[in-house]
Amino acid sequence: MSHDVIILGAGPAGANAALAAAESGLRVALFDQQPEAGGQVWRAPLPGLSMPSSPELSSGDALRARLAASAVECRLGRTVWSVGSHFRVDAVGPDGNEHVEAPRLIAATGAHERVVPFPGWTLPGVIGLAAATVLLKSHGALPGQRVVIAGCGPLLVAVAAGVLKGGGTIAAIADLAGPSDWLRALPALASQPRLLARGAGWALKIGGARVPVLFRHGVRAAEGDDALSRVSLAPVDAEGAFIAGPERVMEADALCVGHGLVPGAEVPRLFRVAQAFDRQRGGFVPKLDAEGRTSLNGLYACGDGVGLRGALVAEAAGRLAGLACAHDAGALTAATFASVSAPAREAIGQARAFSDAMADMMALRPAQVAAIPPETTVCRCEDVTRADIESAYADGARDMNQLKQFTRCGMGPCQGRFCGDVAAEILAAKVGSREEVGTFTARPPLRPVALADLLGSFDYSDIPIPPPAPL
Ligand SMILES: Cc1cc2nc3c(=O)[nH]c(=O)nc-3n(C[C@H](O)[C@H](O)[C@H](O)COP(=O)(O)OP(=O)(O)OC[C@H]3O[C@@H](n4cnc5c(N)ncnc54)[C@H](O)[C@@H]3O)c2cc1C
């Protein structure tokens, strides 16, 4: 094997794991489907685009410079579609399919976003809140000219500030949380003064632009003929259920909406490692020891893919997993491991209060799911509605794999990444608990890849044709 460890994901977690393992003397291959390292939060602009400076861009540039100066073999622009036994990783990149194997693997594949469906959420013009950060950071593009921003968590203010900075207008911000929720989180947020100051700067910009902020409001419906033109916002209670009160209809050509993130734990799940449901951390997450080891020997995991904790923790947890891997490979003595990993352990402890507060803000509110109307699409790849999910339950579906067999929910190109969490919540409300309904079984391809890329170029005349079987 040409590598000691393969790392999947070059965000704050995976890139720091790679640097720590390489500094300890391991031969490291680092994969990411993005052309540049940085992950979601420190995403690089598209090649040729220059973006105004920001703390995220500076952190990303610093990380990319450290990787370039390191011994890490960066295999960027490669989509990992399969991870098999002996940690054989298959990825499609510019030269077609390639594979590597190593005795150890660190999964740091981050999270994906959750949008709790509402009527009209599949209209052009409605995009995810997290997806909006990608548009703003990587493409330097606005989601629309007149934008409604809705959902929960810190991305609300981050996206709003980005839209204003790009010259867009915000019709309204609808936050599921109320001022009392933010006040309650304030002491925890103050434990990270730099991040709190950044958030406060965004809030001032939003206030200065006189953007209407509707606390404890959710999206009742998005409307328009061929594309979004109106968004109805209605008051909700602390659990996210709609309550009596005036509805506001906002004219808008874009709605950026998101209800937190879901850990992308497909790789640990492929190996059927022990996992547990943790609502605050975003859903089912692999069980890890304090240094990122899963229940399978040689498989480690870190970052938002193993529970939402944000970039600060992802960085430190990545470093810890990289060092643990080096220790287990015999490259670090126990004493060296203890001393070089101490700062990472301390950083995780210091960030805990902040990351817990943010995770609480983004946790799924079951009452919001209960309010999804029956005819609303939940799985948009396969057009499965809430009523379809409930009738599958009536027909006997009791877990996520049975739901998939009954309805095709989760069988489309996203493989259940976007619908799985909400569909599980709907089924769990009937069956009894999320633990009982479980998750879809993870299977390759982890991401959609073209068959032509897997086959590569070949000449039909070169294909050996076996002689006909004797009659
Ligand atoms: C779309 C999105 C936008 C976000 N924007 C922000 C933001 O603006 N500010 C903020 O504070 N937080 C943001 N977050 C939260 C943020 O992800 C975390 O706080 C932090 O980046 C976690 O770091 P990580 O290394 O664990 O994961 P990530 O940064 O998500 O990195 C994971 C990496 O794995 C790669 N990957 C995953 N699967 C594969 C595969 N099969 N093949 C190849 N590569 C793969 C991804 O391309 C990605 O680069 C965002 C999250 C999402 C999902």
The ligand as an SDF file (V2000), in Angstrom:
LIG
                    3D

 53 58  0  0  0  0  0  0  0  0999 V2000
  -23.5610   23.7070    2.3530 C   0  0  0  0  0  0  0  0  0  0  0  0
  -22.9960   24.1280    3.7030 C   0  0  0  0  0  0  0  0  0  0  0  0
  -22.5660   25.4290    3.9100 C   0  0  0  0  0  0  0  0  0  0  0  0
  -22.0600   25.8350    5.1410 C   0  0  0  0  0  0  0  0  0  0  0  0
  -21.6620   27.1330    5.2920 N   0  0  0  0  0  0  0  0  0  0  0  0
  -21.1670   27.5260    6.4890 C   0  0  0  0  0  0  0  0  0  0  0  0
  -20.7660   28.8850    6.6940 C   0  0  0  0  0  0  0  0  0  0  0  0
  -20.8570   29.6960    5.7930 O   0  0  0  0  0  0  0  0  0  0  0  0
  -20.2810   29.2380    7.9240 N   0  0  0  0  0  0  0  0  0  0  0  0
  -20.1680   28.3140    8.9460 C   0  0  0  0  0  0  0  0  0  0  0  0
  -19.7080   28.6630   10.0280 O   0  0  0  0  0  0  0  0  0  0  0  0
  -20.5420   27.0260    8.7740 N   0  0  0  0  0  0  0  0  0  0  0  0
  -21.0470   26.6290    7.5860 C   0  0  0  0  0  0  0  0  0  0  0  0
  -21.4560   25.3290    7.4320 N   0  0  0  0  0  0  0  0  0  0  0  0
  -21.2150   24.4080    8.5390 C   0  0  0  0  0  0  0  0  0  0  0  0
  -19.8010   23.8510    8.3110 C   0  0  0  0  0  0  0  0  0  0  0  0
  -19.9160   22.7540    7.4470 O   0  0  0  0  0  0  0  0  0  0  0  0
  -19.0470   23.3660    9.5070 C   0  0  0  0  0  0  0  0  0  0  0  0
  -19.1150   24.2050   10.5670 O   0  0  0  0  0  0  0  0  0  0  0  0
  -17.5770   23.0300    9.2250 C   0  0  0  0  0  0  0  0  0  0  0  0
  -17.1920   23.3860    7.9410 O   0  0  0  0  0  0  0  0  0  0  0  0
  -17.3930   21.5570    9.4050 C   0  0  0  0  0  0  0  0  0  0  0  0
  -16.1280   21.1650    8.9460 O   0  0  0  0  0  0  0  0  0  0  0  0
  -15.9170   19.6910    8.4070 P   0  0  0  0  0  0  0  0  0  0  0  0
  -14.4920   19.5990    7.9890 O   0  0  0  0  0  0  0  0  0  0  0  0
  -16.4290   18.7200    9.3790 O   0  0  0  0  0  0  0  0  0  0  0  0
  -16.8680   19.5560    7.1410 O   0  0  0  0  0  0  0  0  0  0  0  0
  -16.9010   20.3460    5.7660 P   0  0  0  0  0  0  0  0  0  0  0  0
  -16.3360   21.6810    5.8620 O   0  0  0  0  0  0  0  0  0  0  0  0
  -18.3010   20.1890    5.2890 O   0  0  0  0  0  0  0  0  0  0  0  0
  -15.9330   19.4770    4.8270 O   0  0  0  0  0  0  0  0  0  0  0  0
  -16.2880   18.2110    4.3530 C   0  0  0  0  0  0  0  0  0  0  0  0
  -15.6530   18.0330    2.9970 C   0  0  0  0  0  0  0  0  0  0  0  0
  -15.8810   16.6900    2.5670 O   0  0  0  0  0  0  0  0  0  0  0  0
  -16.0700   16.6970    1.1790 C   0  0  0  0  0  0  0  0  0  0  0  0
  -16.8010   15.4840    0.8120 N   0  0  0  0  0  0  0  0  0  0  0  0
  -17.9340   14.9920    1.3750 C   0  0  0  0  0  0  0  0  0  0  0  0
  -18.2900   13.8510    0.7760 N   0  0  0  0  0  0  0  0  0  0  0  0
  -17.3790   13.6260   -0.1930 C   0  0  0  0  0  0  0  0  0  0  0  0
  -17.2250   12.5980   -1.1780 C   0  0  0  0  0  0  0  0  0  0  0  0
  -18.0690   11.5560   -1.2690 N   0  0  0  0  0  0  0  0  0  0  0  0
  -16.1760   12.6880   -2.0470 N   0  0  0  0  0  0  0  0  0  0  0  0
  -15.2830   13.7090   -1.9570 C   0  0  0  0  0  0  0  0  0  0  0  0
  -15.3860   14.7140   -1.0400 N   0  0  0  0  0  0  0  0  0  0  0  0
  -16.4150   14.6580   -0.1770 C   0  0  0  0  0  0  0  0  0  0  0  0
  -16.8440   17.9660    0.8950 C   0  0  0  0  0  0  0  0  0  0  0  0
  -16.6520   18.4030   -0.4350 O   0  0  0  0  0  0  0  0  0  0  0  0
  -16.2450   18.9390    1.9190 C   0  0  0  0  0  0  0  0  0  0  0  0
  -15.2400   19.7320    1.3650 O   0  0  0  0  0  0  0  0  0  0  0  0
  -21.9880   24.9080    6.2010 C   0  0  0  0  0  0  0  0  0  0  0  0
  -22.4410   23.5970    6.0140 C   0  0  0  0  0  0  0  0  0  0  0  0
  -22.9490   23.2090    4.7800 C   0  0  0  0  0  0  0  0  0  0  0  0
  -23.4460   21.7980    4.5900 C   0  0  0  0  0  0  0  0  0  0  0  0
  1  2  1  0
  2  3  1  0
  2 52  2  0
  3  4  2  0
  4  5  1  0
  4 50  1  0
  5  6  2  0
  6  7  1  0
  6 13  1  0
  7  8  2  0
  7  9  1  0
  9 10  1  0
 10 11  2  0
 10 12  1  0
 12 13  2  0
 13 14  1  0
 14 15  1  0
 14 50  1  0
 15 16  1  0
 16 17  1  0
 16 18  1  0
 18 19  1  0
 18 20  1  0
 20 21  1  0
 20 22  1  0
 22 23  1  0
 23 24  1  0
 24 25  2  0
 24 26  1  0
 24 27  1  0
 27 28  1  0
 28 29  2  0
 28 30  1  0
 28 31  1  0
 31 32  1  0
 32 33  1  0
 33 34  1  0
 33 48  1  0
 34 35  1  0
 35 36  1  0
 35 46  1  0
 36 37  1  0
 36 45  1  0
 37 38  2  0
 38 39  1  0
 39 40  1  0
 39 45  2  0
 40 41  1  0
 40 42  2  0
 42 43  1  0
 43 44  2  0
 44 45  1  0
 46 47  1  0
 46 48  1  0
 48 49  1  0
 50 51  2  0
 51 52  1  0
 52 53  1  0
M  END
$$$$
